[in-house]
């Protein structure tokens, strides 16, 4: 059973002291409202799946693990199946098959 996202409130002091804990909550889908002297000043929200994926892709590109795609996608010539050239033993077997018919 998936728990619905909740809102939590943290003061700047609490956030600084337990940042890892609050970030775990955000990764789990929760929203954190940051307060200063009791007044809300900011929100920390989880990224949606597309934003996380894009960020990961950008990190991998910067690290040189992957290269970005070319504009326009994959060249059509790479998607075409090259013609198969039959030679040698296979030619002889096919010729025998034709003779037997």
C-alpha positions in Angstrom: 0.0 0.0 0.0 1.5 3.3 -1.0 1.3 6.2 1.5 0.0 9.5 0.1 2.5 12.4 0.1 2.3 14.7 3.1 3.5 18.2 4.0 6.0 18.7 6.7 7.3 21.9 8.2 10.9 22.5 9.3 12.6 25.6 10.5 15.9 26.7 8.9 17.7 25.4 12.1 16.0 22.0 11.9 16.6 21.7 8.2 20.3 22.4 8.7 20.6 19.9 11.5 18.7 17.1 9.8 19.0 17.8 6.0 19.5 14.1 5.1 16.4 13.1 6.9 14.3 15.8 5.1 15.8 14.9 1.7 14.8 11.3 2.3 11.2 12.5 2.9 11.3 14.5 -0.3 12.6 11.6 -2.3 9.6 9.6 -0.9 7.3 12.2 -2.4 6.7 14.5 0.5 6.8 18.3 0.5 8.8 20.2 3.1 7.8 23.8 4.0 10.7 25.8 5.4 10.0 28.4 8.0 12.0 31.3 9.4 10.9 32.7 12.7 7.6 30.8 12.2 6.9 32.3 8.7 7.0 30.1 5.6 9.8 31.1 3.3 10.3 28.2 0.9 9.1 24.7 -0.2 11.2 21.7 -1.1 9.3 19.5 -3.6 10.1 16.2 -5.2 10.9 16.2 -8.9 8.6 14.3 -11.1 9.9 11.2 -12.9 10.6 13.0 -16.2 12.6 15.7 -14.4 14.6 13.0 -12.5 15.4 11.1 -15.7 16.5 14.2 -17.5 18.7 15.2 -14.6 20.3 11.7 -14.6 20.8 11.8 -18.4 22.5 15.3 -18.1 24.8 14.0 -15.3 25.8 11.0 -17.4 26.5 13.2 -20.4 28.7 15.5 -18.3 30.6 12.5 -16.9 31.2 11.2 -20.4 29.4 8.0 -19.8 26.9 8.6 -22.6 26.9 10.9 -25.6 23.8 13.0 -26.5 21.9 11.9 -29.6 22.1 13.7 -32.9 19.4 16.1 -33.9 16.8 14.2 -36.0 17.4 10.9 -34.3 18.9 7.7 -35.7 20.1 7.7 -39.4 17.6 5.8 -41.6 20.5 3.8 -43.1 21.2 2.3 -39.7 17.6 1.1 -39.4 17.6 -0.8 -42.8 18.5 -4.5 -42.9 21.4 -5.1 -45.2 20.9 -7.6 -48.0 22.1 -11.1 -47.1 24.7 -12.6 -49.4 24.5 -16.4 -49.5 27.7 -18.2 -50.5 29.7 -21.4 -50.3 28.0 -24.5 -48.7 24.7 -22.8 -48.4 24.6 -22.0 -52.1 25.2 -25.7 -52.9 22.5 -26.9 -50.5 20.0 -24.4 -52.0 20.9 -25.5 -55.5 20.3 -29.2 -54.5 17.0 -28.3 -53.0 15.9 -26.6 -56.3 17.1 -29.6 -58.3 15.0 -32.0 -56.1 11.8 -30.1 -56.8 
